[in-house]
Amino acid sequence: MSPERQRQVAAALLILGAVAAILLPFISATLLTLALGEIAFSAGVSQLL
């Protein structure tokens, strides 16, 4: 692989890493919130029944 190509690949990986570092906490927090909401919802429904 040529040095120029290696530089392009490294830059792309750095950008992908930065985007993942920004987005992953939001995604995981959203999934956690949905999971807790589902648990609370099912608990509420079982209380009503």
N, C-alpha and C positions, 0 to 999 in steps of 0.2 A: 504494500500500500504506500502510495506517495505521501510525503510529509504534508502536502496541501490537503489531501484527502483525510489524513489523520486529524488535521486541525479542524476540518469541517465536522467530522464525526464527534470529536471532543466537544466542540461548541454545541452541537445538537444535543448531546447527552447532558451537558451542563444546563441548557435551557429546559430540557425535559425534567431534570432533577429539581430545578427551581419551581417549575409549574406544579410538580407533584408535591413539593414541600408546602406550597401555598394551598393547594386544593385538598389534600388528604385530610387535614384536621377538620375542615368543614364537612367533608363527606362522612368521616367517621362520627362526628358529632351529630349529623343529621340521622344516620342509621341508628345511633344510640337513642336519640330522642324518639324515633319511630318505634323502636323496640320497647322502650319504657311506656310509651303511649299505648301500645298494643297490650302490654301486661296490665296497665291500669284499666283499660277498656274492658278486657276480659274479666278482670276482678270485679268491676262494677256491674257487668251483666250477670255474673254468677251471684252477686249480692241481691240483685233484683229477682232472680228466679227462685 
